[in-house]
Amino acid sequence: MNAVSILRAEAAHEPQLQPALRECVSRAVRRYLSDVESQPREGVYALVLHEVESPLLAEVLAWYGGNQSKAAAALGINRATLRKKLHQYGLAD
């Protein structure tokens, strides 16, 4: 059983996790849009991805003790892609 299988099995036992994560993102986006209502901005999609992806990568990598192969498998991405993203966000050694 690989890391992705384990995470899927754990997620199946925690059906409230996905809605909680989704609601957290929804609240944050609503708050952001409310805060900038008078100054509409473009690029909200890229902003949200940047703000979510960086801590996601950091937390998953930390969870696996810095093991990039396990973290990449859990994320469902190639290790080279993970390394590229870690460098992009300044999270690489």
PDB file as gemmi writes it, atoms N, CA and C in Angstrom:
CRYST1    1.000    1.000    1.000  90.00  90.00  90.00 P 1                      
ATOM      1  N   MET A   1       0.852  -1.170   0.000  1.00  0.00           N  
ATOM      2  CA  MET A   1       0.000   0.000   0.000  1.00  0.00           C  
ATOM      3  C   MET A   1       0.894   1.228   0.000  1.00  0.00           C  
ATOM      4  N   ASN A   2       0.647   2.153  -0.948  1.00  0.00           N  
ATOM      5  CA  ASN A   2       1.469   3.354  -1.004  1.00  0.00           C  
ATOM      6  C   ASN A   2       0.804   4.502  -0.239  1.00  0.00           C  
ATOM      7  N   ALA A   3       1.497   5.636  -0.184  1.00  0.00           N  
ATOM      8  CA  ALA A   3       1.012   6.773   0.599  1.00  0.00           C  
ATOM      9  C   ALA A   3      -0.330   7.290   0.101  1.00  0.00           C  
ATOM     10  N   VAL A   4      -0.522   7.283  -1.222  1.00  0.00           N  
ATOM     11  CA  VAL A   4      -1.787   7.765  -1.779  1.00  0.00           C  
ATOM     12  C   VAL A   4      -2.927   6.855  -1.350  1.00  0.00           C  
ATOM     13  N   SER A   5      -2.708   5.537  -1.378  1.00  0.00           N  
ATOM     14  CA  SER A   5      -3.737   4.594  -0.943  1.00  0.00           C  
ATOM     15  C   SER A   5      -4.084   4.796   0.523  1.00  0.00           C  
ATOM     16  N   ILE A   6      -3.071   5.036   1.326  1.00  0.00           N  
ATOM     17  CA  ILE A   6      -3.296   5.257   2.756  1.00  0.00           C  
ATOM     18  C   ILE A   6      -4.122   6.520   2.969  1.00  0.00           C  
ATOM     19  N   LEU A   7      -3.753   7.609   2.270  1.00  0.00           N  
ATOM     20  CA  LEU A   7      -4.496   8.856   2.419  1.00  0.00           C  
ATOM     21  C   LEU A   7      -5.940   8.702   1.956  1.00  0.00           C  
ATOM     22  N   ARG A   8      -6.148   7.968   0.870  1.00  0.00           N  
ATOM     23  CA  ARG A   8      -7.517   7.743   0.392  1.00  0.00           C  
ATOM     24  C   ARG A   8      -8.315   6.938   1.405  1.00  0.00           C  
ATOM     25  N   ALA A   9      -7.685   5.926   2.000  1.00  0.00           N  
ATOM     26  CA  ALA A   9      -8.373   5.116   3.001  1.00  0.00           C  
ATOM     27  C   ALA A   9      -8.709   5.961   4.221  1.00  0.00           C  
ATOM     28  N   GLU A  10      -7.778   6.810   4.643  1.00  0.00           N  
ATOM     29  CA  GLU A  10      -8.033   7.689   5.781  1.00  0.00           C  
ATOM     30  C   GLU A  10      -9.131   8.693   5.452  1.00  0.00           C  
ATOM     31  N   ALA A  11      -9.110   9.219   4.233  1.00  0.00           N  
ATOM     32  CA  ALA A  11     -10.122  10.195   3.830  1.00  0.00           C  
ATOM     33  C   ALA A  11     -11.506   9.558   3.798  1.00  0.00           C  
ATOM     34  N   ALA A  12     -11.579   8.279   3.448  1.00  0.00           N  
ATOM     35  CA  ALA A  12     -12.871   7.595   3.418  1.00  0.00           C  
ATOM     36  C   ALA A  12     -13.461   7.493   4.818  1.00  0.00           C  
ATOM     37  N   HIS A  13     -12.607   7.435   5.831  1.00  0.00           N  
ATOM     38  CA  HIS A  13     -13.072   7.354   7.214  1.00  0.00           C  
ATOM     39  C   HIS A  13     -13.369   8.726   7.812  1.00  0.00           C  
ATOM     40  N   GLU A  14     -12.997   9.775   7.114  1.00  0.00           N  
ATOM     41  CA  GLU A  14     -13.215  11.130   7.616  1.00  0.00           C  
ATOM     42  C   GLU A  14     -13.988  11.949   6.589  1.00  0.00           C  
ATOM     43  N   PRO A  15     -15.276  11.637   6.380  1.00  0.00           N  
ATOM     44  CA  PRO A  15     -16.036  12.340   5.345  1.00  0.00           C  
ATOM     45  C   PRO A  15     -16.213  13.831   5.620  1.00  0.00           C  
ATOM     46  N   GLN A  16     -16.053  14.271   6.854  1.00  0.00           N  
ATOM     47  CA  GLN A  16     -16.207  15.673   7.174  1.00  0.00           C  
ATOM     48  C   GLN A  16     -14.989  16.500   6.775  1.00  0.00           C  
ATOM     49  N   LEU A  17     -13.859  15.873   6.487  1.00  0.00           N  
ATOM     50  CA  LEU A  17     -12.631  16.598   6.188  1.00  0.00           C  
ATOM     51  C   LEU A  17     -12.760  17.434   4.920  1.00  0.00           C  
ATOM     52  N   GLN A  18     -13.209  16.857   3.834  1.00  0.00           N  
ATOM     53  CA  GLN A  18     -13.290  17.591   2.575  1.00  0.00           C  
ATOM     54  C   GLN A  18     -14.245  18.781   2.678  1.00  0.00           C  
ATOM     55  N   PRO A  19     -15.463  18.612   3.204  1.00  0.00           N  
ATOM     56  CA  PRO A  19     -16.321  19.790   3.340  1.00  0.00           C  
ATOM     57  C   PRO A  19     -15.717  20.859   4.245  1.00  0.00           C  
ATOM     58  N   ALA A  20     -15.011  20.463   5.281  1.00  0.00           N  
ATOM     59  CA  ALA A  20     -14.387  21.444   6.178  1.00  0.00           C  
ATOM     60  C   ALA A  20     -13.314  22.230   5.432  1.00  0.00           C  
ATOM     61  N   LEU A  21     -12.515  21.560   4.649  1.00  0.00           N  
ATOM     62  CA  LEU A  21     -11.483  22.228   3.868  1.00  0.00           C  
ATOM     63  C   LEU A  21     -12.126  23.144   2.836  1.00  0.00           C  
ATOM     64  N   ARG A  22     -13.132  22.648   2.161  1.00  0.00           N  
ATOM     65  CA  ARG A  22     -13.839  23.431   1.144  1.00  0.00           C  
ATOM     66  C   ARG A  22     -14.460  24.679   1.771  1.00  0.00           C  
ATOM     67  N   GLU A  23     -15.082  24.522   2.931  1.00  0.00           N  
ATOM     68  CA  GLU A  23     -15.714  25.659   3.595  1.00  0.00           C  
ATOM     69  C   GLU A  23     -14.671  26.679   4.048  1.00  0.00           C  
ATOM     70  N   CYS A  24     -13.540  26.210   4.497  1.00  0.00           N  
ATOM     71  CA  CYS A  24     -12.458  27.104   4.912  1.00  0.00           C  
ATOM     72  C   CYS A  24     -11.993  27.961   3.728  1.00  0.00           C  
ATOM     73  N   VAL A  25     -11.823  27.348   2.590  1.00  0.00           N  
ATOM     74  CA  VAL A  25     -11.406  28.083   1.393  1.00  0.00           C  
ATOM     75  C   VAL A  25     -12.506  29.053   0.976  1.00  0.00           C  
ATOM     76  N   SER A  26     -13.764  28.592   1.011  1.00  0.00           N  
ATOM     77  CA  SER A  26     -14.887  29.463   0.631  1.00  0.00           C  
ATOM     78  C   SER A  26     -14.951  30.705   1.509  1.00  0.00           C  
ATOM     79  N   ARG A  27     -14.809  30.513   2.818  1.00  0.00           N  
ATOM     80  CA  ARG A  27     -14.840  31.653   3.738  1.00  0.00           C  
ATOM     81  C   ARG A  27     -13.699  32.627   3.455  1.00  0.00           C  
ATOM     82  N   ALA A  28     -12.526  32.087   3.206  1.00  0.00           N  
ATOM     83  CA  ALA A  28     -11.362  32.940   2.952  1.00  0.00           C  
ATOM     84  C   ALA A  28     -11.539  33.735   1.657  1.00  0.00           C  
ATOM     85  N   VAL A  29     -12.064  33.105   0.630  1.00  0.00           N  
ATOM     86  CA  VAL A  29     -12.279  33.806  -0.641  1.00  0.00           C  
ATOM     87  C   VAL A  29     -13.359  34.869  -0.486  1.00  0.00           C  
ATOM     88  N   ARG A  30     -14.455  34.528   0.200  1.00  0.00           N  
ATOM     89  CA  ARG A  30     -15.513  35.526   0.438  1.00  0.00           C  
ATOM     90  C   ARG A  30     -14.962  36.722   1.208  1.00  0.00           C  
ATOM     91  N   ARG A  31     -14.164  36.453   2.207  1.00  0.00           N  
ATOM     92  CA  ARG A  31     -13.582  37.538   3.010  1.00  0.00           C  
ATOM     93  C   ARG A  31     -12.666  38.404   2.163  1.00  0.00           C  
ATOM     94  N   TYR A  32     -11.826  37.763   1.363  1.00  0.00           N  
ATOM     95  CA  TYR A  32     -10.918  38.516   0.496  1.00  0.00           C  
ATOM     96  C   TYR A  32     -11.706  39.401  -0.467  1.00  0.00           C  
ATOM     97  N   LEU A  33     -12.721  38.839  -1.111  1.00  0.00           N  
ATOM     98  CA  LEU A  33     -13.517  39.611  -2.062  1.00  0.00           C  
ATOM     99  C   LEU A  33     -14.244  40.758  -1.365  1.00  0.00           C  
ATOM    100  N   SER A  34     -14.711  40.512  -0.169  1.00  0.00           N  
ATOM    101  CA  SER A  34     -15.366  41.563   0.600  1.00  0.00           C  
ATOM    102  C   SER A  34     -14.383  42.672   0.945  1.00  0.00           C  
ATOM    103  N   ASP A  35     -13.171  42.297   1.324  1.00  0.00           N  
ATOM    104  CA  ASP A  35     -12.149  43.280   1.705  1.00  0.00           C  
ATOM    105  C   ASP A  35     -11.716  44.157   0.537  1.00  0.00           C  
ATOM    106  N   VAL A  36     -11.725  43.616  -0.675  1.00  0.00           N  
ATOM    107  CA  VAL A  36     -11.250  44.375  -1.844  1.00  0.00           C  
ATOM    108  C   VAL A  36     -12.404  44.822  -2.734  1.00  0.00           C  
ATOM    109  N   GLU A  37     -13.612  44.785  -2.221  1.00  0.00           N  
ATOM    110  CA  GLU A  37     -14.801  45.109  -3.011  1.00  0.00           C  
ATOM    111  C   GLU A  37     -14.680  46.456  -3.717  1.00  0.00           C  
ATOM    112  N   SER A  38     -14.164  47.444  -3.042  1.00  0.00           N  
ATOM    113  CA  SER A  38     -14.060  48.772  -3.647  1.00  0.00           C  
ATOM    114  C   SER A  38     -12.910  48.867  -4.650  1.00  0.00           C  
ATOM    115  N   GLN A  39     -12.026  47.885  -4.611  1.00  0.00           N  
ATOM    116  CA  GLN A  39     -10.883  47.862  -5.530  1.00  0.00           C  
ATOM    117  C   GLN A  39     -10.809  46.497  -6.201  1.00  0.00           C  
ATOM    118  N   PRO A  40     -11.695  46.242  -7.162  1.00  0.00           N  
ATOM    119  CA  PRO A  40     -11.672  44.923  -7.812  1.00  0.00           C  
ATOM    120  C   PRO A  40     -10.292  44.615  -8.392  1.00  0.00           C  
ATOM    121  N   ARG A  41      -9.884  43.396  -8.202  1.00  0.00           N  
ATOM    122  CA  ARG A  41      -8.566  42.976  -8.690  1.00  0.00           C  
ATOM    123  C   ARG A  41      -8.719  41.798  -9.636  1.00  0.00           C  
ATOM    124  N   GLU A  42      -7.770  41.692 -10.527  1.00  0.00           N  
ATOM    125  CA  GLU A  42      -7.720  40.532 -11.413  1.00  0.00           C  
ATOM    126  C   GLU A  42      -6.729  39.543 -10.833  1.00  0.00           C  
ATOM    127  N   GLY A  43      -6.821  38.312 -11.258  1.00  0.00           N  
ATOM    128  CA  GLY A  43      -5.862  37.314 -10.826  1.00  0.00           C  
ATOM    129  C   GLY A  43      -6.204  36.637  -9.520  1.00  0.00           C  
ATOM    130  N   VAL A  44      -7.470  36.634  -9.149  1.00  0.00           N  
ATOM    131  CA  VAL A  44      -7.870  35.993  -7.895  1.00  0.00           C  
ATOM    132  C   VAL A  44      -7.547  34.497  -7.938  1.00  0.00           C  
ATOM    133  N   TYR A  45      -7.742  33.874  -9.076  1.00  0.00           N  
ATOM    134  CA  TYR A  45      -7.459  32.442  -9.223  1.00  0.00           C  
ATOM    135  C   TYR A  45      -5.994  32.155  -8.895  1.00  0.00           C  
ATOM    136  N   ALA A  46      -5.088  32.882  -9.519  1.00  0.00           N  
ATOM    137  CA  ALA A  46      -3.656  32.676  -9.282  1.00  0.00           C  
ATOM    138  C   ALA A  46      -3.294  32.993  -7.835  1.00  0.00           C  
ATOM    139  N   LEU A  47      -3.903  34.031  -7.279  1.00  0.00           N  
ATOM    140  CA  LEU A  47      -3.640  34.410  -5.891  1.00  0.00           C  
ATOM    141  C   LEU A  47      -4.034  33.285  -4.940  1.00  0.00           C  
ATOM    142  N   VAL A  48      -5.225  32.751  -5.121  1.00  0.00           N  
ATOM    143  CA  VAL A  48      -5.699  31.672  -4.244  1.00  0.00           C  
ATOM    144  C   VAL A  48      -4.818  30.440  -4.388  1.00  0.00           C  
ATOM    145  N   LEU A  49      -4.490  30.068  -5.619  1.00  0.00           N  
ATOM    146  CA  LEU A  49      -3.621  28.905  -5.810  1.00  0.00           C  
ATOM    147  C   LEU A  49      -2.278  29.104  -5.129  1.00  0.00           C  
ATOM    148  N   HIS A  50      -1.712  30.276  -5.263  1.00  0.00           N  
ATOM    149  CA  HIS A  50      -0.422  30.552  -4.641  1.00  0.00           C  
ATOM    150  C   HIS A  50      -0.525  30.467  -3.119  1.00  0.00           C  
ATOM    151  N   GLU A  51      -1.574  31.051  -2.555  1.00  0.00           N  
ATOM    152  CA  GLU A  51      -1.746  31.068  -1.109  1.00  0.00           C  
ATOM    153  C   GLU A  51      -2.050  29.689  -0.538  1.00  0.00           C  
ATOM    154  N   VAL A  52      -2.690  28.832  -1.307  1.00  0.00           N  
ATOM    155  CA  VAL A  52      -3.040  27.494  -0.826  1.00  0.00           C  
ATOM    156  C   VAL A  52      -1.927  26.491  -1.107  1.00  0.00           C  
ATOM    157  N   GLU A  53      -1.317  26.593  -2.278  1.00  0.00           N  
ATOM    158  CA  GLU A  53      -0.327  25.591  -2.681  1.00  0.00           C  
ATOM    159  C   GLU A  53       0.919  25.606  -1.798  1.00  0.00           C  
ATOM    160  N   SER A  54       1.408  26.763  -1.462  1.00  0.00           N  
ATOM    161  CA  SER A  54       2.625  26.852  -0.666  1.00  0.00           C  
ATOM    162  C   SER A  54       2.485  26.160   0.697  1.00  0.00           C  
ATOM    163  N   PRO A  55       1.465  26.482   1.496  1.00  0.00           N  
ATOM    164  CA  PRO A  55       1.339  25.781   2.776  1.00  0.00           C  
ATOM    165  C   PRO A  55       0.981  24.307   2.603  1.00  0.00           C  
ATOM    166  N   LEU A  56       0.265  23.977   1.553  1.00  0.00           N  
ATOM    167  CA  LEU A  56      -0.048  22.574   1.286  1.00  0.00           C  
ATOM    168  C   LEU A  56       1.234  21.778   1.098  1.00  0.00           C  
ATOM    169  N   LEU A  57       2.116  22.276   0.254  1.00  0.00           N  
ATOM    170  CA  LEU A  57       3.384  21.585   0.007  1.00  0.00           C  
ATOM    171  C   LEU A  57       4.217  21.495   1.288  1.00  0.00           C  
ATOM    172  N   ALA A  58       4.291  22.591   2.015  1.00  0.00           N  
ATOM    173  CA  ALA A  58       5.095  22.620   3.241  1.00  0.00           C  
ATOM    174  C   ALA A  58       4.563  21.628   4.275  1.00  0.00           C  
ATOM    175  N   GLU A  59       3.261  21.595   4.458  1.00  0.00           N  
ATOM    176  CA  GLU A  59       2.661  20.709   5.462  1.00  0.00           C  
ATOM    177  C   GLU A  59       2.801  19.239   5.088  1.00  0.00           C  
ATOM    178  N   VAL A  60       2.564  18.905   3.827  1.00  0.00           N  
ATOM    179  CA  VAL A  60       2.676  17.507   3.407  1.00  0.00           C  
ATOM    180  C   VAL A  60       4.132  17.059   3.492  1.00  0.00           C  
ATOM    181  N   LEU A  61       5.043  17.912   3.070  1.00  0.00           N  
ATOM    182  CA  LEU A  61       6.470  17.564   3.157  1.00  0.00           C  
ATOM    183  C   LEU A  61       6.883  17.365   4.617  1.00  0.00           C  
ATOM    184  N   ALA A  62       6.427  18.247   5.500  1.00  0.00           N  
ATOM    185  CA  ALA A  62       6.751  18.103   6.923  1.00  0.00           C  
ATOM    186  C   ALA A  62       6.150  16.816   7.490  1.00  0.00           C  
ATOM    187  N   TRP A  63       4.926  16.501   7.075  1.00  0.00           N  
ATOM    188  CA  TRP A  63       4.244  15.297   7.556  1.00  0.00           C  
ATOM    189  C   TRP A  63       5.073  14.052   7.256  1.00  0.00           C  
ATOM    190  N   TYR A  64       5.732  14.058   6.102  1.00  0.00           N  
ATOM    191  CA  TYR A  64       6.560  12.918   5.695  1.00  0.00           C  
ATOM    192  C   TYR A  64       8.028  13.121   6.047  1.00  0.00           C  
ATOM    193  N   GLY A  65       8.290  13.980   7.008  1.00  0.00           N  
ATOM    194  CA  GLY A  65       9.647  14.150   7.515  1.00  0.00           C  
ATOM    195  C   GLY A  65      10.645  14.623   6.483  1.00  0.00           C  
ATOM    196  N   GLY A  66      10.179  15.387   5.497  1.00  0.00           N  
ATOM    197  CA  GLY A  66      11.061  15.899   4.458  1.00  0.00           C  
ATOM    198  C   GLY A  66      11.300  14.938   3.317  1.00  0.00           C  
ATOM    199  N   ASN A  67      10.695  13.764   3.368  1.00  0.00           N  
ATOM    200  CA  ASN A  67      10.866  12.777   2.302  1.00  0.00           C  
ATOM    201  C   ASN A  67      10.057  13.216   1.084  1.00  0.00           C  
ATOM    202  N   GLN A  68      10.751  13.714   0.072  1.00  0.00           N  
ATOM    203  CA  GLN A  68      10.090  14.256  -1.107  1.00  0.00           C  
ATOM    204  C   GLN A  68       9.377  13.187  -1.927  1.00  0.00           C  
ATOM    205  N   SER A  69       9.901  11.998  -1.957  1.00  0.00           N  
ATOM    206  CA  SER A  69       9.248  10.926  -2.713  1.00  0.00           C  
ATOM    207  C   SER A  69       7.887  10.586  -2.112  1.00  0.00           C  
ATOM    208  N   LYS A  70       7.843  10.458  -0.785  1.00  0.00           N  
ATOM    209  CA  LYS A  70       6.575  10.155  -0.115  1.00  0.00           C  
ATOM    210  C   LYS A  70       5.606  11.325  -0.220  1.00  0.00           C  
ATOM    211  N   ALA A  71       6.110  12.536  -0.069  1.00  0.00           N  
ATOM    212  CA  ALA A  71       5.252  13.718  -0.174  1.00  0.00           C  
ATOM    213  C   ALA A  71       4.669  13.843  -1.575  1.00  0.00           C  
ATOM    214  N   ALA A  72       5.491  13.635  -2.584  1.00  0.00           N  
ATOM    215  CA  ALA A  72       5.016  13.716  -3.969  1.00  0.00           C  
ATOM    216  C   ALA A  72       3.948  12.656  -4.232  1.00  0.00           C  
ATOM    217  N   ALA A  73       4.172  11.448  -3.727  1.00  0.00           N  
ATOM    218  CA  ALA A  73       3.180  10.386  -3.908  1.00  0.00           C  
ATOM    219  C   ALA A  73       1.862  10.752  -3.234  1.00  0.00           C  
ATOM    220  N   ALA A  74       1.938  11.290  -2.027  1.00  0.00           N  
ATOM    221  CA  ALA A  74       0.729  11.686  -1.303  1.00  0.00           C  
ATOM    222  C   ALA A  74      -0.006  12.801  -2.038  1.00  0.00           C  
ATOM    223  N   LEU A  75       0.740  13.708  -2.642  1.00  0.00           N  
ATOM    224  CA  LEU A  75       0.144  14.818  -3.381  1.00  0.00           C  
ATOM    225  C   LEU A  75      -0.367  14.389  -4.755  1.00  0.00           C  
ATOM    226  N   GLY A  76       0.104  13.245  -5.227  1.00  0.00           N  
ATOM    227  CA  GLY A  76      -0.297  12.774  -6.548  1.00  0.00           C  
ATOM    228  C   GLY A  76       0.432  13.483  -7.673  1.00  0.00           C  
ATOM    229  N   ILE A  77       1.661  13.932  -7.373  1.00  0.00           N  
ATOM    230  CA  ILE A  77       2.476  14.589  -8.391  1.00  0.00           C  
ATOM    231  C   ILE A  77       3.836  13.914  -8.459  1.00  0.00           C  
ATOM    232  N   ASN A  78       4.540  14.179  -9.525  1.00  0.00           N  
ATOM    233  CA  ASN A  78       5.879  13.654  -9.734  1.00  0.00           C  
ATOM    234  C   ASN A  78       6.852  14.349  -8.780  1.00  0.00           C  
ATOM    235  N   ARG A  79       7.872  13.623  -8.338  1.00  0.00           N  
ATOM    236  CA  ARG A  79       8.846  14.211  -7.412  1.00  0.00           C  
ATOM    237  C   ARG A  79       9.559  15.413  -8.034  1.00  0.00           C  
ATOM    238  N   ALA A  80       9.828  15.352  -9.335  1.00  0.00           N  
ATOM    239  CA  ALA A  80      10.465  16.488 -10.012  1.00  0.00           C  
ATOM    240  C   ALA A  80       9.552  17.711  -9.986  1.00  0.00           C  
ATOM    241  N   THR A  81       8.260  17.494 -10.137  1.00  0.00           N  
ATOM    242  CA  THR A  81       7.288  18.589 -10.062  1.00  0.00           C  
ATOM    243  C   THR A  81       7.269  19.170  -8.656  1.00  0.00           C  
ATOM    244  N   LEU A  82       7.308  18.303  -7.667  1.00  0.00           N  
ATOM    245  CA  LEU A  82       7.344  18.770  -6.282  1.00  0.00           C  
ATOM    246  C   LEU A  82       8.587  19.619  -6.045  1.00  0.00           C  
ATOM    247  N   ARG A  83       9.730  19.143  -6.484  1.00  0.00           N  
ATOM    248  CA  ARG A  83      10.975  19.890  -6.291  1.00  0.00           C  
ATOM    249  C   ARG A  83      10.896  21.262  -6.962  1.00  0.00           C  
ATOM    250  N   LYS A  84      10.334  21.302  -8.167  1.00  0.00           N  
ATOM    251  CA  LYS A  84      10.182  22.568  -8.891  1.00  0.00           C  
ATOM    252  C   LYS A  84       9.298  23.534  -8.097  1.00  0.00           C  
ATOM    253  N   LYS A  85       8.202  23.026  -7.573  1.00  0.00           N  
ATOM    254  CA  LYS A  85       7.276  23.864  -6.806  1.00  0.00           C  
ATOM    255  C   LYS A  85       7.910  24.311  -5.479  1.00  0.00           C  
ATOM    256  N   LEU A  86       8.677  23.453  -4.850  1.00  0.00           N  
ATOM    257  CA  LEU A  86       9.361  23.830  -3.612  1.00  0.00           C  
ATOM    258  C   LEU A  86      10.324  24.979  -3.863  1.00  0.00           C  
ATOM    259  N   HIS A  87      11.044  24.913  -4.974  1.00  0.00           N  
ATOM    260  CA  HIS A  87      11.955  26.005  -5.332  1.00  0.00           C  
ATOM    261  C   HIS A  87      11.163  27.269  -5.654  1.00  0.00           C  
ATOM    262  N   GLN A  88      10.056  27.117  -6.370  1.00  0.00           N  
ATOM    263  CA  GLN A  88       9.215  28.244  -6.741  1.00  0.00           C  
ATOM    264  C   GLN A  88       8.737  29.031  -5.525  1.00  0.00           C  
ATOM    265  N   TYR A  89       8.402  28.312  -4.456  1.00  0.00           N  
ATOM    266  CA  TYR A  89       7.889  28.961  -3.248  1.00  0.00           C  
ATOM    267  C   TYR A  89       8.971  29.209  -2.199  1.00  0.00           C  
ATOM    268  N   GLY A  90      10.210  28.912  -2.537  1.00  0.00           N  
ATOM    269  CA  GLY A  90      11.305  29.135  -1.590  1.00  0.00           C  
ATOM    270  C   GLY A  90      11.282  28.169  -0.429  1.00  0.00           C  
ATOM    271  N   LEU A  91      10.771  26.960  -0.650  1.00  0.00           N  
ATOM    272  CA  LEU A  91      10.660  25.958   0.402  1.00  0.00           C  
ATOM    273  C   LEU A  91      11.753  24.895   0.315  1.00  0.00           C  
ATOM    274  N   ALA A  92      12.591  24.984  -0.704  1.00  0.00           N  
ATOM    275  CA  ALA A  92      13.648  23.978  -0.894  1.00  0.00           C  
ATOM    276  C   ALA A  92      14.880  24.364  -0.095  1.00  0.00           C  
ATOM    277  N   ASP A  93      15.649  23.353   0.232  1.00  0.00           N  
ATOM    278  CA  ASP A  93      16.907  23.586   0.961  1.00  0.00           C  
ATOM    279  C   ASP A  93      17.926  24.258   0.080  1.00  0.00           C  
TER     280      ASP A  93                                                      
END                                                                             
